[in-house]
């Protein structure tokens, strides 16, 4: 959400930012809506002032013993006129809010400009891509070969884009989530949270999923929404709050199931665990002062990268272009893990600085230690990591010619010292 006052004062900068997103100018239209709203508010205020003056005249007339019936009738009519003007002002304000809520965040100055992922800029790589003396398989062939990954049974009970993991793979998913949470909470200073997986409209509005992306979500019959990411409840922990500056930054981490309809993913990753309706993810959220958020984005990205380093998984980090960023993001760093079965890097973490975009929607502010008033906080979010995709990466990078899979050393304590996953029954 944007400050309409800032748009009035900086219309060219606003439109330039939209242009970098590949969007048409909108400042003139928004200022016209704002002008109509302000005009209606002014009219209501003028009617109120006029009625106050009439009330004084009525008092004076009665004090003189004069007939005040005409003045009283004019006051009555002015109440109706004021009500109509206030209703018009409310409608104009709703039109303005509706228009503002559908506009994505403006990109930071250092975000590469481009229409899609082809314009993303790689900033670093880590790890050696494994070489095999056999043809590398994709994760679903490996998992099914182990007898521990079943898409057919999942489809019979739930439909496409679900999976059943059993035995060592079920344990590995649990182990990965625990490993990630322990790392984020003991070494990186995040507070672990176990948040709700069902939220109301206002929570999703606050983080930017509503009203524009409702089709990407699952909704219950009694108007709850299943969370698409723990970003939603974690960020909304400060909704409506005024936090003392001394308490910042706030850093949270949570492991949750996430639910996405994948409405726009027809034909994409239809096999396997890359794109599912239900998946496990460890999420990081940070709430900072405005001047700290750029550095916090790099810190958060480093936290996600360290998970992959500890697991020995090769990856690259890219800055997303203006056309590839999410709706609420000001700047996004994606981390892409190497998948030998696909022979390419695939996203496993997305870390974004949202500036004050979400904070304005949530009315989340802080009170500076010096000076008066309050300021909007900056919010950031990042996957730390997508657990299912991390399991996929371990299967593909750790695959062996006999169908078994090497377990990363870092997971040993979480998997009872298991070093290799053998095919079930072997």
Secondary structure by P-SEA (a helix, b strand, c coil): cccaaaaaacaaaaaaaaaaacccccaaaaaaaaaaaaaaaaaaaaaaaaaaaaaaaaaaaaaacccaaaaaaaaaaaaaaaaaaaaaaaaaaaaaaaaaaaccccccccccccccccccccccccccccccccccccaaaaaaaaccccaaaaaacccccbbbbcaaaaaaaaaaaaaaaaaaccccbbbbbbccccccaaaaaaaccccccccccccccccccccccaaaaaaacccccccccccccbbbbbbbbbbbcccccccccccccccccbbbbbbbbbbbccccaaaaaaaaaaaaaaaaaaacccbbbbbbccccccccccbbbbbbbbbccccbbbbcbbbbbbcaaaaaaacbbbbbccccbbbbbbbbbbbccaaaaaaaaaaaaacccccbbbcccccccccccccccccccc
